[in-house]
Each structure stands twice: as structure tokens, then as C-alpha cells.
Amino acid sequence: MTKSYLWKNIGDKFYFYEVHTGKIVGFVHKYPHHDVWISVVYKGEYAFTVDTEVHLGQYIDFSFAQSAVEYYWDVQNRTLLEG
């Protein structure tokens, strides 16, 4: 099954979530008082824990930060996991 994702702006963050479950799998946020954006994804089963956060980097523009999160999940969804 292919997963679908959407973006939603809440407060000062843009959240990337899985459409079917509503689970947040990443976000993009602008540093206060700076023009630098950061991208973070949650790789674990549960979101919002330090152990599951993966910082993808700092970006000069929102679109680059957004693309980093989308690319991360595109690669993850195309990776075959052995059970």
C-alpha cells in the first residue's frame, strides 16, 4: 500500500503527516529571528521523542526544507524492509 502525505501549517510549524492515520512524521520550522529553516522527521513508531527525531539539516529557504522531508519519506517508502 502506498502512503500519502500532506502538509498542514499549525502555529509557527509546517507539519508533514500521513493522510490515512493523521500521524505526524516530520516538520519544518523557521528559527526565531533568523531566515534559516530546519527539517526534522520522526522515524520511530511514536512521534515527539528525542530518540526518534532525525534532523535533516538547516536550509536557506522553506522550499528546500520542505523538499528534504518529502524526499526522506519517499526514499523510506521505496525501501524494502526484511522482517
Secondary structure, 3 states (H helix, E strand, C coil): CCCCEEEEEECCEEEEEECCCCCEEEEEEECCCCCCEEEEEECCCCCCCHHHEEEEEEECCHHHHHHHHHHHHHHHHHCCCCC
